[in-house]
Amino acid sequence: MSPRSLFDPAGFLTQEDAQALTKRVLGMAKAEQTRVSITAGARGNTRYAVNQISSGGDNANVTISVRSTFGTRSASTTTNKLDDASLQAAVDMSERLAKLAPEDPESMPELGAQTYDSSPGWSAVTAGLDPAGRAAAVRAVTEPARAAKLAATGYIESDAQAHAIATNKGLFAYGRQTGAAMTTTVRAPDGSSSGWAGASHTDWSRIDPEALGARAIEKARASMNPVAIEPGRYTVVLEPTAVGNLVQLLAFALNARSADEGRSFFTKQGGGNKIGLKVVDERVTLVSDPLDPDAAALPFTPEGMPAKKTTWIENGVVRNLAYDRYWAQKQGKTATPLIGSLKLSGGTTSMEELIASTQRGILVTRFWYIRPVDPRTVLYTGLTRDGTFLIEDGKITKAVKNLRYNESPVFMLNNLDAMGPSVRVSASEDGSPGFAIVVPPIKAHDFNFTSLSDAV
């Protein structure tokens, strides 16, 4: 008998159950304002190394967070016990702590009733993925790797969650979402070469383990006997994952307050921010849309604000920055939340054409160990990894040793030469489904590589 999946959709907190549970908690509250947040989630994972499964597990949990407010004093408590006594204890603790908390000059009142869209972020296939299904995906990678006398290592994670928020002002929000990711690294037995492939999506059926394994095996073979090249500024062909590794960093820079206070790339010289100014190539449009099937997200924020489609950059021009409710009120703007997805417009040029049009450059599979350097220019440093190749006269001629870079996605998006079609990628360093990122492969010039790395 196969193990039962903890992702059984029937076991999830329904909207009716969530309403009943939040009503119970709100009925116990005595604070001037109360917000109840529920996360009911299940997670499964399988890790494999040297062509065999090494660990795995499934878990499920329901957590209740209670936020109590008196005037501008607030505090929160969290519990995963759903009996009346435990819920009452959580409410009482939250209220006692709130009375002791310092005044918050930026406190905003809880929201009343809102209207939300229905997000396409739920997949029954992902919610039903069980250990046997994950094991089958692992075999699709490890068996070809073993046959090729290579070692495959990797990670699969699937998540399914229901979220609910309610306030004593009449707000109630409910939504479900799923996410799945599979990554694999294939290496030569002596560790001298490495290839990587990965994918992430709301819908597990959109991920092809066999294709991921074949791609990683191909890169591992091609990465043998890498040569050192001189660091410097190169034309690069970045595969979509490498583009996602960098472009997602822009999401953390799209904060209106940081820009208005002079602490951001989006700060305008002389004061204010760069809304309305051209900052990157006119082919660049950057959008967050919780209703995009390829980059779906919850249709509300943790405080219950509706999440709508937002265009951050359009044809190279900044159209919006993220305003929280306090800063929007202070600046006389509309609150604009940052949503858990990002999509960069693409082009029609294929990867083969991007490579063929490059006289001399570097093909990058992905970046790794990415860390901030300068927030004023969105400058980061990191390393290439698991498949870095030299392009000469429009052809991949040899594998090269990995390189460290100091580069900004802003610089890269100003140095565009061409782009391919946008695709969903796995761009998180921990292998989880992470932020929903949809980006194209990109060819850009003057990408700054600063040193060599002997790491494979």
N, C-alpha and C positions, 0 to 999 in steps of 0.2 A: 504494500500500500504506500503510495507516494505521500510525502509530508504535506500537511494542509497549509495553504498559504495564509499568512496573516494579512494579505491584501484583499481578502474576500470583501467585495463592495457591500455585501449585506451587513457586514460588521461595522460599517462606518456610521458615525453620528449623522443622522438625517437632519434636515432643516427643522422638522417638527420637534425632534428630540432636543436640538440645540435651543430652540425657542423656549421649550419647557424648562431646560436646565438654567438658562440665563434668567428666566422669570423667577425661578426658585431663589437664585442668589440675590437678585435685585430686591426680592421681598424681604431678605434678611438685613438689608443695608439701612443705615441711619444717616449716612453722610449727605452733605448738600448735593454732591454729584458723585455718581458711581458709574464705572465702566467695567463690564465683564467681558473677558476675551477667552475663547476656547480654541484649543488646537487639539484635534483628534487625529493622530497620525500613525502610520505603519511604515516600516522601512525594512528592506531586505538587502543583503549584500553577499557577494561571493568574491573571494580573493584567490588568485592562482599564481603559482610560481614554478619555474622549471618544468612546465608542461603538466602540472597537476594542481588540483584544488588544494589550497593550504588552510583556508578558513572560510567560514560563512555564518550567517545568522539572520534571524528575523525578529523584530520586536515591534510592539505596539504600545501606545500610551495616550492618555487623555490628560491635558493640563488645563486648569482653570486659573486665570489671573484676575485679581480684583484690584482695581485702582479707585481709591477713595480720595475725595477732595473736599476740604473745608476752606472757603475763601480762595486763597492762592497757595494753600499748603496741600501737598499731595503725597501719597505713598502707595506702593503696590505690594501684594503678596501673591504667591503662586502655590497651588496644591494639585496633586493628582488623585486625591481621595474625594469621592463623589457623594459620600453619605452626608446627611444633614448636619451632623455634629462637626465634621471636618470642614464643610463649606462655611458654617457659621463661625468657626474658629478663624478661618482665613479672612472673612469679612471683618471680624472684630480686630484682628491683628492689623489689617490694612488701615482701619480707622484710627486705631491708637497711634500707629506710626505717623499717619498724616497730621495728627494734631501736634506732633513733636517736630515735624519737618519745618525747615526754614521757609519763609515767604519766597515765592518764585515770581519775580517781576515780569516774566514772559509767559506766565500761565494763561492758557486759553480755555474757555468753557467747553464742556463736552458737547458733542453735536447731537442735534435732534434727528428726526426721521429723514432719510436720504433715499434716493432712487439709484439703483445699480443695474448695470448691464450683466448679462449672463456670459461668462467667459467660456471659451472652448478648451480650457486647460485641463480637462479630465479625460482619461483614456481607461476604459475597462480592461484593455489588454495589459496595460502597465499595472493597474491595480490587481490583476490576477496573476502576475508573474510570480512563480513559486521557485523553490530551490531546484526542482527538476528542470524547469525552463532555463534557469541561469546555468546549470551544469551543461545542458545541451549547447548553449552559446559558447561556453568555455571549450568544449570538445571541438567546435567548429574552428577554433583558433589553434588549439594545442596539437591536434592530430596532424594537420599540415605542417606545423612547425617542427614536430618530432620527425616527420618524414623527410624534412629538409635538413635535418641534423642541426636545428636551431632550438633555442630555448625561449618559450613564450611566458611572459609574466603579465598580469593585468588585474583589473578590478571592474566589477559590475555593481551598480547600486540602483535600486528603484525605490521611489517614495510615493506615498499616496496620503493626502491630508485633507481634512475638512476644517475650515476656519469659521468662527462665528464671533461677532462683536455685538454687544447690546449696552445701551446706557439708560439711565433713569430719565432721560430727556426724550425717549421714544425712538431712538435709533435701534435698528436691528439689521445686521449684515450677515450673509452666509454664502460661502463659496467652497468649492472643492478643486483640488489640483493634483496632478501627478507629474512625475519626472523620472526619467531613466537615463543612465549613462553607462557606456562600456568603453574602456580604454585598454590598450595592449601594447607592450613593449617586447619586441623580439630581438634577441641578441645571439651572436656567435657564442659557442660554448666557452671560448677563452675570453669573452667580454670585449673583443676588439672592435666589434661593430654593433650598431643598434638602429632599429627602425621602430617607428611609433605610428599608431592610428587610433582614432577615437571618435565617438559620436555621442550626441545627447539629444533627447527629444521628449516631449510630453507623451508620445505614443511609442511604446517599445517596438511595435511592428515596423516602425520607420527606421530601425537600426538593424543593419545587416552584419552579424558577427563574422560570417565567412568572408565578406568583402574586406572587413577591417583586418582580419588575419592575413589575407593575401597581400594587402597594402603594406602592412608592417613587415612581413617576410621579404617582400620585394625591396623595401628600404634597407633592411638589415643586410641583405646580400650586396646591395649597391654601396653600402657604407664601409665595406672592407677596405683596408689599406688607405686610410685618409692621409692627405698631405697637408702640410702647414702652408698658409698663405699670409701675406703681410696684412695686418689690420689697416683700416682706412675707410674711406667713403666709397661705397659700392652701389651699383644698381642691384636691387633685390627683387626676386619673385617670391612673395610670401604666400604660402598656402593658407586657406581660410582659417585654420586653427591659429596660425601665427598672427594673422590680422585680428582675430578675436582676442587673443592675449593682450594686444595693445589697445584696440579700440574700446574695450570694456573699461579701460582706465579713464576714459573721458567721462563716464557716468559719475565718477567720484568728484569730477571737477565742475560739474554743471550746477553748482550751488550758488544761488543768487546772493545770499548774505556774504559769502566769502568774496564774491566779486565786488559787491557794493562797498565792502570794508577794505578793499585794496589788497586782498590776500590770494588772488587767483589769476590764472591766465585770462579769465573772462573779465578782469578789471580793465576798465577803459582808462587810458592815459589822461590825467587831469581830473579823474573822478567818475563815478558811475560804473556801468557795466557795458558790455559789447553787444547787447541786443540791438539788432539792426545793422551790425557791421559784418563784413565779409572776413572770415578768419581762415578758411581752407579752400581747396579747389572747388570750383563751381559744380563739379560732378558729384559732390558729397551731399547727401541728405541723410540725416540721422533721426530716427523715429522710435518712440516707445508706444506700443499699442497692445493693451491687455487682451484684445479680441483677435489678434493675429494668430491664426492656427499654428504657425511655425514659431511664434515667440509669445505664447499666451502667458498671462499672469493673473493674479487675483484682481478682481475689479474694484478693490477698495484697499485703503491703507490701514495700518495698525490702529489708527484712531477713528476709522470709519469714513474717511473722505472717499468719495467716488474717484476711481482711477480711469481717466479717459485717454484717448490717443493724443499724444503730444509730439509735435515736431520740434526738435531741439535745434537742428541745423537744416536749412533748406537751400539747396544750390549754393552751398558754401557760406551762407549768411546765418548768423545766430538769430533764431526766432523766439526761443524761450529758454529760461533758466528755472531751476527748481526753487520754488518759494514755499516754505512751511507757512502755517497759518499765522503765526506771530509776525514773521518778517513781511508777509504779504500785507497784513493789516497796517504795520508801521510804515511801509513804503507806498501804500495806496494801490496795491496790485492784487490780482487774483491768485489765490493759493494754487500752486501747481506742483503736485507731488512727483517724486521720482518713482517710476514704476519698475517692477522686476523684470524688464526685458529691454533689449536694444537691437535695432535693425539698421544696418548700413546699406544704402542703395548700392546696386552693383551695375555691371555692364554686360557685354555679350562676348567678350574675348575669352576663349578657352585657355586652360592651363598650358596646353601644348603651344598655343599661339603666343602666350606671354613669354614662354621660354624661347620659342623660335625667333622672336623679335629682339632678343637680348644678345648684344655682341659679347659683352663680358659682365658677368654678375654672379650672384649667389642665390641659390634656391634654399629657402628655409622651411622646414616642416613645422616646427613650433618653437616657442620660447619657454624658458624655465627660470625659476628663482628670481622673479621680477620684483624689484624694490624701488621705492620712490627716491628721487634725487632732488628735484626742485618743483614745488607745486605751482610756481609762477609761470612755468613753461610746460607743465605736465611732463617733465623729464623723468624717465625711468632708466634703470639699468637691469640687465639680465643676461642670459646665455642662450645661444642656440642649442638644440638638443635633438638627438634621435633621427638624424637624417639631414645633413647640411652638404650641399653640393655646389661645385663650380660650374658655371655656364660659360661656354666659349663658342662664339660663332653660331649661336642659336641652338646649341646642343649641350646636354649634361655630359661633362667629360670625366669628372673624377669626384670622389668624396673628399671633403676638406675637414680638418679638425674644427671643433667647435670654437665659437668666437663670443666674446663679451661685447655688448653694445651699450651705448648711452644714446637714447633716442626718445623722442616724444611722438605720440600719435598725431599731434598737431603738425609737427614737421613733416611726418610721413604723408599726411593727407594734403599737405601743400606741395609735395613733390611727386604727385601721382603721374604715372605714364599711361596706365590702362588698368581696367578691372574686369573680372569675370562675373558670372551669375552668383547671387548671394545664396548661402546655404546655412543651415543650423549647425553649430559646432560645439564641441566639448572644450571649453576654454578655462575651466577651473583647475587650479594646481592640485587639489585634493582628489580629483576623479569623481566628485559628486555631480549631479545634474546641474547644480549651480544656477547662476544668472542665465536667462535665455538670451543667447547671442546669435544673430543671423548676420553674416558678413560675406563678402566676396573674396576670392584671391586677388592679390594686388601686385602690380609692378610699380616700383617707385625708385627714384634716383637719389643719390647722395645719402644713403643710409649709413649711420656712423658706427662702425665696428672699432673698438678701442684696444682690444688685446686678444691673445689666443687663450684657449682653455684646453688642457689635456684630458678633461673629463669626456667620457664617451657618451 
